């Protein structure tokens, strides 16, 4: 999937690094022990070592963007999804066991009914989702996509502020949705497409007005999540972090960014370098998460860009804002790689964009009732009802690794650093929770590697193994149960990480070991 020239450059870099190691060995050895030294260097470059260095504590969790379904009444003439569809969703999310979800709305989809404040007419789907989250104790960041103004966008509509906070209070204190821990007001405010048109001062003023109105209610346990900036592939907008800290201080409970990296940025490891910059600019006493993560392809990923554009063109229900690679198994490898890199860099969670195609449409020509969807989901729960294709409701491949990374890195985990060999595409991370372990490894390169997994503090332990391997035809190898959920490929493996466990990490594969339930 790489640009061939860039891929060759990266391969050459790794080859030179390895050869230099051998040259150092050659110059330091006598002929009679040269072979032993070469073997030693090769063996050392296979070792993956779980260290006792804690990267982060009190992990919030990996999760996903949920919400929407606001056009179901328009599309189907029904108030909300059918009970059968809701139950299917709940069953699938129960397997994921996400510790963290993001649910966004706006006034016209929630509490504004033709200019009248109304807490019931348009909220059936929203309350269904929040009822579910509350029953499972899933942390929610809730918010509105943008602010409202009176004329100039800098003239904040204080009536909107009043009603928005009134509705927030209704959710938290009257409906009892105490799992709402943070409020996310204005999506991607640094973007020209945002209600702020990229103006930080407007973003700041909206947050301050919102905070002031929240003080009129018993909402002190709800903090802001921000600045929610879309950074895509660069670390060039850290001033939004420093300005947010200066202007909003402890009103911000959680920092976040949105990332839509190129495949190559993730696979060559530069994604971690970008994340590191934002982590370093996060206040020391605060956590930072990826508020959205998906993949977008440009000229660097030219083949993928073309393939995605052609797939959108050939699908009458795919809007321009879609990633059609969600139907292919390699997308699961890329997403696993990105999530693992984020955990390794001290991020406290990631929210994958997104759960379900049926949540949002893509009004590319200004038709806001269009059935052209934002195809990013694990499935399309309205495959049969909306597009006449029941098979589109099936679970897509990338749910497999993502569901394991949400389920087996629960809230409150400690994340440990793992030392890696000089092998392109190899990443690993470890989570510890209540004395139990999860070890996740990914190889996003095409080459298969022999590795030796060791630990500085885990000796002998019994773990279950999950394995997901992307095939070139878009399918994957991996055990699933009757529901299509990930199942262990091996159960009750007795592993000794003190002496090391030798194993094969195939090209474009993901492995997870755990003794968590």
Helices and strands as residue ranges (DSSP letters): H 4-28, G 31-33, H 34-44, E 47-56, E 63-67, H 72-76, H 83-96, E 100-105, G 107-109, E 112-113, E 116-117, H 124-136, E 139-144, H 158-169, I 170-174, E 180-185, H 200-214, E 223-230, H 239-248, G 249-251, E 252-261, H 263-267, H 270-280, E 288-295, G 299-301, H 302-313, G 324-327, H 330-344, E 350-352, G 357-359, H 383-387, G 390-393, H 399-407, E 414-419, E 426-433, E 436-443, E 449-455, E 460-470, E 476-477, E 490-496, E 501-505, E 509-514
